[in-house]
Amino acid sequence: MRLLLQRVTSASVRVDGEVVGEIGAGLLVLVGIGHGDDEATVRALADKTCDLRIFRDEAGLTNRSLIDVGGAVLAISQFTLYADTRKGRRPSFLGAAPPALGNELYERYAAAVEARGVRVARGVFGAEMAVSLVNDGPMTIWLDSAAAG
């Protein structure tokens, strides 16, 4: 599982010109699911998303988590996080999970974050989406279950 977290002051996603998800302050999370991912992976990275101390405290230090600041998440499915560009000029996406598994685990990730008390807005799995954000910081963090420790 691969997540790209961007701390935002606001973010939204449109499908066919209609806003289908939007948040104020919190995290835009691009969610990629790989072949070996499972429920345990999803839960671990959902907890990491909620507990990472990447929000500022009163002194301006990154000592607060998403939970601490009452932030929201905009979760966007993003199989292209599994792009393999080592050969040629056209990326391969064979490392991404098949759509049925990808959608199931993407939804489980969003539900696991919601279970922690965080409001989660979603994109539409498999749709062409237009994502807008105001990056706060900027603060962008890469989480990868293969490199998690």
C-alpha positions in Angstrom: 0.0 0.0 0.0 1.3 3.4 -0.9 -0.1 6.7 0.4 0.9 10.2 -0.5 -0.3 12.6 2.3 -0.5 16.3 1.7 -1.3 18.6 4.5 -3.9 21.0 3.2 -6.0 24.0 4.2 -8.6 22.8 1.7 -9.1 20.2 -1.0 -11.8 19.1 -3.3 -12.5 16.6 -6.1 -14.8 16.8 -9.1 -16.1 14.2 -11.4 -17.8 15.3 -14.6 -17.7 18.9 -13.3 -19.5 18.1 -10.0 -17.9 18.3 -6.6 -18.1 14.8 -5.1 -15.8 15.4 -2.1 -14.3 18.3 -0.3 -12.6 19.2 3.0 -11.2 22.1 4.9 -8.0 21.7 6.9 -6.6 18.2 7.0 -5.0 15.8 4.6 -5.4 15.0 1.0 -4.5 11.3 0.8 -3.7 9.6 -2.5 -4.3 5.9 -2.0 -2.5 3.2 -4.0 -3.2 -0.5 -3.3 -0.8 -3.3 -4.3 -1.1 -7.0 -4.8 0.1 -8.0 -1.4 -2.0 -5.6 0.6 -4.6 -6.8 3.1 -6.8 -5.7 6.0 -3.8 -5.5 8.4 -1.9 -3.3 6.0 -4.9 -1.0 5.6 -5.4 -0.7 9.4 -1.8 0.0 10.1 -1.6 2.8 7.5 -4.9 4.2 8.5 -3.6 4.5 12.1 -0.4 6.0 10.8 -2.4 8.6 8.8 -4.3 9.6 11.9 -1.4 9.6 14.3 1.5 11.2 12.4 2.5 14.4 14.1 2.7 16.6 11.1 0.4 19.5 12.2 1.7 22.7 13.9 1.2 23.4 17.6 1.0 26.9 19.2 4.8 27.2 18.9 4.7 26.3 15.2 6.3 22.9 15.7 4.9 19.8 14.1 3.7 18.1 17.3 0.0 17.5 16.5 -1.7 14.7 14.7 -4.8 14.8 12.4 -6.8 13.6 15.5 -5.3 16.3 17.7 -6.3 19.1 15.3 -9.7 17.7 14.3 -8.7 17.6 10.6 -10.5 15.8 7.8 -9.3 13.5 5.0 -10.0 13.6 1.3 -9.1 10.1 0.1 -8.5 9.6 -3.6 -7.8 6.2 -5.2 -4.5 6.5 -7.2 -3.3 3.2 -8.8 -0.6 5.3 -10.6 1.4 5.4 -7.3 2.5 1.9 -8.5 4.0 3.2 -11.7 7.2 1.4 -12.7 9.3 3.6 -14.9 12.5 1.6 -15.0 12.1 0.5 -18.6 11.2 2.5 -21.6 9.1 5.7 -21.6 5.7 4.3 -20.8 5.0 3.4 -17.2 3.8 0.0 -16.2 1.1 -0.3 -13.6 1.4 -4.1 -13.0 2.3 -3.5 -9.4 -1.2 -2.1 -8.7 -3.8 -4.4 -7.3 -6.7 -5.4 -9.7 -9.6 -3.0 -9.6 -11.9 -5.2 -7.4 -9.2 -5.6 -4.7 -8.1 -2.0 -5.1 -11.6 -0.6 -4.5 -12.3 -2.9 -1.6 -9.1 -2.0 0.3 -9.4 1.7 -0.7 -12.9 1.7 0.9 -11.6 -0.2 4.0 -8.8 2.3 4.4 -11.4 5.2 4.3 -13.6 3.4 6.8 -10.7 2.7 9.1 -9.8 6.4 9.2 -13.5 7.2 9.9 -13.5 4.7 12.7 -10.9 6.8 14.4 -13.3 9.7 14.4 -12.0 11.6 11.3 -14.4 12.9 8.7 -13.5 11.3 5.3 -14.6 12.6 1.9 -13.9 10.4 -1.1 -13.3 10.5 -4.8 -14.9 8.0 -7.1 -12.9 4.9 -7.6 -11.9 4.4 -11.2 -13.3 7.8 -12.4 -11.4 10.6 -14.1 -11.1 13.1 -11.3 -10.0 16.7 -11.0 -8.4 17.3 -7.7 -7.8 20.7 -6.3 -5.9 21.5 -3.1 -4.2 24.3 -1.2 -1.0 22.7 0.2 -0.2 23.8 3.7 3.5 24.2 4.3 4.0 22.5 1.9 4.0 19.3 3.9 4.0 16.1 1.8 4.7 12.6 3.3 5.1 9.3 1.5 4.0 6.2 3.3 4.8 2.8 1.8 3.9 -0.5 3.5 6.9 -2.2 1.9 9.2 0.3 3.7 7.2 0.7 6.9 8.9 0.0 10.1 
